[in-house]
Amino acid sequence: GPFPSSICELYNLETLDLGVMWGGTNQITGGIPDCIGNLTNLMFLDLEDNQLSGEIPGTIWGLTNLYYLDLGDNQLIGEISDEINKLDSLYLLLLSDNELSGEIPTEVGEFTNLTSLGLGNNQLTGEIPSSICNLNINWSNSDNFNIYENQLCPPYPECLTEEYIGYQDTSDCEEPSLCNDGY
């Protein structure tokens, strides 16, 4: 059923784990309610592997105590807001396996504590911001980093080799010019 909005009245809540682990299933449907922003003490938010749809509510970006945010494996749409920079305590950010679009905000590279970043299997476009190389991530471990199966265009940041980037649909990327002499 739908996300229980009564949870938004639990103002002292620090952990909200409605995600799925070890083969279990939840089937929370509909959108994440805006009232989630009322949970200002929230440090851990896991809504992974449900059937949540719609955009990520802007009020989530105001939960400045969050250090763990997993919204992966849902049906979320829209862009990742540049207001994500308000979540500067994050050490884990998982948004993989949704239908998110637009560019990766350069602000993601400003997370000094971030050790896990999952953005794979979305519809993200543009270039991967070079600021991503500032993160303290083990790039070679897909448990800590994945960005595969998007529409991200080269050139890719130096810290990422092709194997870490995985498959990208580059059909809409501009082709680099083969001539440098103007002809």
C-alpha atoms as a printed R data frame, in Angstrom:
    type eleno elety resid chain resno      x       y       z
1   ATOM     1    CA   GLY     A     1  0.000   0.000   0.000
2   ATOM     2    CA   PRO     A     2  0.954   3.678   0.097
3   ATOM     3    CA   PHE     A     3  3.679   5.168   2.240
4   ATOM     4    CA   PRO     A     4  2.119   5.635   5.679
5   ATOM     5    CA   SER     A     5  2.090   9.416   6.183
6   ATOM     6    CA   SER     A     6  1.541   8.902   9.907
7   ATOM     7    CA   ILE     A     7  5.276   8.115  10.078
8   ATOM     8    CA   CYS     A     8  5.848  11.813   9.446
9   ATOM     9    CA   GLU     A     9  4.510  12.541  12.926
10  ATOM    10    CA   LEU     A    10  7.339  10.593  14.593
11  ATOM    11    CA   TYR     A    11  9.436  13.732  14.974
12  ATOM    12    CA   ASN     A    12 12.185  12.104  17.069
13  ATOM    13    CA   LEU     A    13 12.668   9.194  14.664
14  ATOM    14    CA   GLU     A    14 16.340   8.639  13.800
15  ATOM    15    CA   THR     A    15 16.106   5.438  11.718
16  ATOM    16    CA   LEU     A    16 13.496   4.591   9.110
17  ATOM    17    CA   ASP     A    17 14.141   1.281   7.372
18  ATOM    18    CA   LEU     A    18 11.340   0.190   5.075
19  ATOM    19    CA   GLY     A    19 13.782  -1.289   2.582
20  ATOM    20    CA   VAL     A    20 14.054  -4.913   1.619
21  ATOM    21    CA   MET     A    21 16.910  -7.116   2.678
22  ATOM    22    CA   TRP     A    22 17.735 -10.799   2.242
23  ATOM    23    CA   GLY     A    23 14.976 -11.699  -0.184
24  ATOM    24    CA   GLY     A    24 12.030 -10.189   1.657
25  ATOM    25    CA   THR     A    25  9.566  -7.929  -0.075
26  ATOM    26    CA   ASN     A    26  7.748  -4.735   0.668
27  ATOM    27    CA   GLN     A    27  5.381  -3.223  -1.799
28  ATOM    28    CA   ILE     A    28  5.068   0.370  -0.702
29  ATOM    29    CA   THR     A    29  3.478   2.239  -3.581
30  ATOM    30    CA   GLY     A    30  2.889   5.841  -4.590
31  ATOM    31    CA   GLY     A    31  5.081   8.795  -3.851
32  ATOM    32    CA   ILE     A    32  7.303   9.640  -0.924
33  ATOM    33    CA   PRO     A    33  5.237  12.232   0.969
34  ATOM    34    CA   ASP     A    34  6.587  15.773   1.379
35  ATOM    35    CA   CYS     A    35  6.010  15.440   5.120
36  ATOM    36    CA   ILE     A    36  9.120  13.233   5.277
37  ATOM    37    CA   GLY     A    37 10.907  16.564   5.775
38  ATOM    38    CA   ASN     A    38  9.329  16.763   9.246
39  ATOM    39    CA   LEU     A    39 11.717  14.035  10.422
40  ATOM    40    CA   THR     A    40 14.592  16.422  11.059
41  ATOM    41    CA   ASN     A    41 16.377  13.992  13.420
42  ATOM    42    CA   LEU     A    42 16.473  11.261  10.772
43  ATOM    43    CA   MET     A    43 19.959   9.868  10.206
44  ATOM    44    CA   PHE     A    44 19.174   6.602   8.383
45  ATOM    45    CA   LEU     A    45 16.567   6.394   5.597
46  ATOM    46    CA   ASP     A    46 16.191   3.172   3.619
47  ATOM    47    CA   LEU     A    47 13.245   2.864   1.235
48  ATOM    48    CA   GLU     A    48 15.028   0.509  -1.159
49  ATOM    49    CA   ASP     A    49 13.254  -2.074  -3.293
50  ATOM    50    CA   ASN     A    50  9.671  -0.915  -3.095
51  ATOM    51    CA   GLN     A    51  7.334   0.413  -5.760
52  ATOM    52    CA   LEU     A    52  7.730   4.091  -4.948
53  ATOM    53    CA   SER     A    53  7.072   6.439  -7.846
54  ATOM    54    CA   GLY     A    54  7.102  10.141  -8.602
55  ATOM    55    CA   GLU     A    55  9.889  12.588  -7.868
56  ATOM    56    CA   ILE     A    56 12.132  12.623  -4.837
57  ATOM    57    CA   PRO     A    57 10.466  15.260  -2.639
58  ATOM    58    CA   GLY     A    58 12.560  18.384  -2.140
59  ATOM    59    CA   THR     A    59 12.012  18.103   1.598
60  ATOM    60    CA   ILE     A    60 14.421  15.124   1.699
61  ATOM    61    CA   TRP     A    61 17.280  17.507   0.861
62  ATOM    62    CA   GLY     A    62 16.520  19.350   4.119
63  ATOM    63    CA   LEU     A    63 17.211  16.282   6.293
64  ATOM    64    CA   THR     A    64 20.705  17.484   7.106
65  ATOM    65    CA   ASN     A    65 21.406  14.782   9.717
66  ATOM    66    CA   LEU     A    66 21.149  11.972   7.149
67  ATOM    67    CA   TYR     A    67 24.261   9.858   6.794
68  ATOM    68    CA   TYR     A    68 22.545   6.939   4.987
69  ATOM    69    CA   LEU     A    69 20.082   7.430   2.113
70  ATOM    70    CA   ASP     A    70 18.949   4.469   0.019
71  ATOM    71    CA   LEU     A    71 16.111   5.062  -2.430
72  ATOM    72    CA   GLY     A    72 17.351   2.454  -4.911
73  ATOM    73    CA   ASP     A    73 15.276  -0.045  -6.851
74  ATOM    74    CA   ASN     A    74 12.052   1.935  -7.076
75  ATOM    75    CA   GLN     A    75 10.374   3.816  -9.908
76  ATOM    76    CA   LEU     A    76 11.437   7.339  -8.975
77  ATOM    77    CA   ILE     A    77 11.613   9.924 -11.756
78  ATOM    78    CA   GLY     A    78 12.931  13.442 -12.206
79  ATOM    79    CA   GLU     A    79 16.297  15.016 -11.623
80  ATOM    80    CA   ILE     A    80 18.653  14.836  -8.671
81  ATOM    81    CA   SER     A    81 18.379  18.300  -7.154
82  ATOM    82    CA   ASP     A    82 21.528  20.375  -6.663
83  ATOM    83    CA   GLU     A    83 20.128  20.932  -3.156
84  ATOM    84    CA   ILE     A    84 21.565  17.516  -2.422
85  ATOM    85    CA   ASN     A    85 24.614  19.451  -1.189
86  ATOM    86    CA   LYS     A    86 22.702  20.112   2.059
87  ATOM    87    CA   LEU     A    87 23.217  16.444   2.950
88  ATOM    88    CA   ASP     A    88 26.893  16.930   3.719
89  ATOM    89    CA   SER     A    89 26.928  14.173   6.385
90  ATOM    90    CA   LEU     A    90 26.144  11.404   3.882
91  ATOM    91    CA   TYR     A    91 28.454   8.450   3.774
92  ATOM    92    CA   LEU     A    92 26.095   6.335   1.631
93  ATOM    93    CA   LEU     A    93 23.920   7.543  -1.255
94  ATOM    94    CA   LEU     A    94 22.115   4.903  -3.313
95  ATOM    95    CA   LEU     A    95 19.742   5.993  -6.058
96  ATOM    96    CA   SER     A    96 20.365   3.120  -8.504
97  ATOM    97    CA   ASP     A    97 17.663   1.259 -10.401
98  ATOM    98    CA   ASN     A    98 15.177   4.082 -10.785
99  ATOM    99    CA   GLU     A    99 14.202   6.269 -13.721
100 ATOM   100    CA   LEU     A   100 16.104   9.395 -12.669
101 ATOM   101    CA   SER     A   101 17.112  11.755 -15.450
102 ATOM   102    CA   GLY     A   102 19.172  14.883 -15.978
103 ATOM   103    CA   GLU     A   103 22.766  15.473 -15.047
104 ATOM   104    CA   ILE     A   104 24.666  14.380 -11.962
105 ATOM   105    CA   PRO     A   105 24.950  17.519  -9.816
106 ATOM   106    CA   THR     A   106 28.557  18.655  -9.356
107 ATOM   107    CA   GLU     A   107 27.676  19.047  -5.666
108 ATOM   108    CA   VAL     A   108 27.913  15.257  -5.287
109 ATOM   109    CA   GLY     A   109 31.695  15.666  -5.445
110 ATOM   110    CA   GLU     A   110 31.622  17.847  -2.327
111 ATOM   111    CA   PHE     A   111 30.629  15.033   0.046
112 ATOM   112    CA   THR     A   112 33.770  14.549   2.112
113 ATOM   113    CA   ASN     A   113 32.335  11.563   4.035
114 ATOM   114    CA   LEU     A   114 30.786   9.681   1.097
115 ATOM   115    CA   THR     A   115 32.174   6.148   0.714
116 ATOM   116    CA   SER     A   116 29.330   4.578  -1.326
117 ATOM   117    CA   LEU     A   117 27.626   6.057  -4.370
118 ATOM   118    CA   GLY     A   118 25.082   4.182  -6.469
119 ATOM   119    CA   LEU     A   119 23.610   5.921  -9.504
120 ATOM   120    CA   GLY     A   120 23.519   2.977 -11.918
121 ATOM   121    CA   ASN     A   121 20.634   1.935 -14.130
122 ATOM   122    CA   ASN     A   122 18.882   5.272 -14.441
123 ATOM   123    CA   GLN     A   123 18.523   7.692 -17.338
124 ATOM   124    CA   LEU     A   124 21.211  10.164 -16.278
125 ATOM   125    CA   THR     A   125 22.719  12.247 -19.071
126 ATOM   126    CA   GLY     A   126 25.546  14.675 -19.677
127 ATOM   127    CA   GLU     A   127 29.074  14.272 -18.415
128 ATOM   128    CA   ILE     A   128 30.198  12.823 -15.113
129 ATOM   129    CA   PRO     A   129 31.377  15.848 -13.107
130 ATOM   130    CA   SER     A   130 35.125  15.790 -12.487
131 ATOM   131    CA   SER     A   131 34.392  16.765  -8.869
132 ATOM   132    CA   ILE     A   132 33.380  13.138  -8.343
133 ATOM   133    CA   CYS     A   133 37.108  12.332  -8.146
134 ATOM   134    CA   ASN     A   134 37.209  14.212  -4.822
135 ATOM   135    CA   LEU     A   135 35.196  11.443  -3.144
136 ATOM   136    CA   ASN     A   136 36.817   8.936  -0.815
137 ATOM   137    CA   ILE     A   137 35.491   5.898  -2.691
138 ATOM   138    CA   ASN     A   138 37.042   2.602  -3.710
139 ATOM   139    CA   TRP     A   139 36.137   3.029  -7.394
140 ATOM   140    CA   SER     A   140 36.834  -0.580  -8.301
141 ATOM   141    CA   ASN     A   141 34.283  -2.061  -5.894
142 ATOM   142    CA   SER     A   142 30.801  -2.112  -7.419
143 ATOM   143    CA   ASP     A   143 29.369  -2.346  -3.891
144 ATOM   144    CA   ASN     A   144 30.833   1.105  -3.203
145 ATOM   145    CA   PHE     A   145 30.436   2.696  -6.622
146 ATOM   146    CA   ASN     A   146 28.220   2.117  -9.623
147 ATOM   147    CA   ILE     A   147 27.214   4.414 -12.405
148 ATOM   148    CA   TYR     A   148 26.626   1.844 -15.158
149 ATOM   149    CA   GLU     A   149 23.708   1.810 -17.598
150 ATOM   150    CA   ASN     A   150 22.994   5.492 -17.957
151 ATOM   151    CA   GLN     A   151 23.508   7.857 -20.870
152 ATOM   152    CA   LEU     A   152 26.657   9.553 -19.588
153 ATOM   153    CA   CYS     A   153 28.995  10.992 -22.192
154 ATOM   154    CA   PRO     A   154 32.776  10.946 -22.456
155 ATOM   155    CA   PRO     A   155 35.232  12.292 -21.654
156 ATOM   156    CA   TYR     A   156 35.067  10.581 -18.286
157 ATOM   157    CA   PRO     A   157 36.971  11.833 -15.209
158 ATOM   158    CA   GLU     A   158 40.515  10.511 -14.883
159 ATOM   159    CA   CYS     A   159 39.759   8.698 -11.616
160 ATOM   160    CA   LEU     A   160 37.304   6.413 -13.434
161 ATOM   161    CA   THR     A   161 38.428   3.786 -15.903
162 ATOM   162    CA   GLU     A   162 36.038   2.339 -18.458
163 ATOM   163    CA   GLU     A   163 35.480  -0.783 -16.341
164 ATOM   164    CA   TYR     A   164 34.257   1.326 -13.406
165 ATOM   165    CA   ILE     A   165 31.913   3.305 -15.636
166 ATOM   166    CA   GLY     A   166 30.347   0.225 -17.212
167 ATOM   167    CA   TYR     A   167 28.011   0.363 -20.173
168 ATOM   168    CA   GLN     A   168 26.727   3.811 -21.139
169 ATOM   169    CA   ASP     A   169 24.328   4.561 -23.998
170 ATOM   170    CA   THR     A   170 26.323   7.290 -25.736
171 ATOM   171    CA   SER     A   171 24.111   7.482 -28.847
172 ATOM   172    CA   ASP     A   172 22.960  11.008 -27.925
173 ATOM   173    CA   CYS     A   173 26.465  12.265 -27.102
174 ATOM   174    CA   GLU     A   174 28.171  14.715 -29.418
175 ATOM   175    CA   GLU     A   175 30.801  13.109 -31.578
176 ATOM   176    CA   PRO     A   176 34.233  14.683 -31.127
177 ATOM   177    CA   SER     A   177 35.461  16.490 -34.194
178 ATOM   178    CA   LEU     A   178 37.883  14.473 -36.277
179 ATOM   179    CA   CYS     A   179 39.367  17.609 -37.838
180 ATOM   180    CA   ASN     A   180 41.156  20.266 -35.895
181 ATOM   181    CA   ASP     A   181 42.000  22.427 -38.908
182 ATOM   182    CA   GLY     A   182 38.511  23.794 -39.518
183 ATOM   183    CA   TYR     A   183 37.719  21.684 -42.612
